[in-house]
Amino acid sequence: MTHHLTASFIRTSLLAGATAIALVSMARAGDARSNSAPLPLYKTECAACHIAYPAGMLPAASWQAIMSGLTKHFGVDASLDAASTQQISAWLVANAGTGRRFSDTPTDNRISKSRWFVRQHDEVSASVFKRASVGSAANCGACHGHAADGDFNEHQVRIPK
């Protein structure tokens, strides 16, 4: 029996295959939402002091703890009005990291103390983070030139002297 493949069948098959590959890739990454565009209010308020870290870098429990403790936000008072706090919190929790990669809350709710961050930076010595040109592991932009845009491509890392 001869089968004739139609263009429609081929397109449908290719689309299904591409969708399956994309879903597997997102599952392996641990979070399909980590690249969502930042909430403008989050960028305005939070990026005034540091980059607007992608919400997918921490689990929801960490974001909830951070947002409920803004009066003592990593040593500074980062208080916001109630409406802004609620809006930013809701966005962070809705876009938080999920899956196995985010199954446990990092120490002090710090991205730089999460298991995945430590694994990704295991080749970077502690002395690099202490350099004046870097400051700390929280200063992503020191090595990741496009960190403020949520781009942490390891092939574009430039570690300053």
Buried (B, 14 or more C-beta within 10 A) or exposed (E): EEEEEEEEEEEEEEEEEEEEEEEEEBEEBBBBBBBBEBBEBBBEBBEEEBBBBBBBBBBBBBBBBBBEEBEEBEEEEBEBEEEBBEBBBEBBBEBBBBBEBBEEBBEEBBBBBBEBBEEEBEEBEEEBBEEEEBEEBBBBBBBBBEBBEBEBEEEEEEEEE
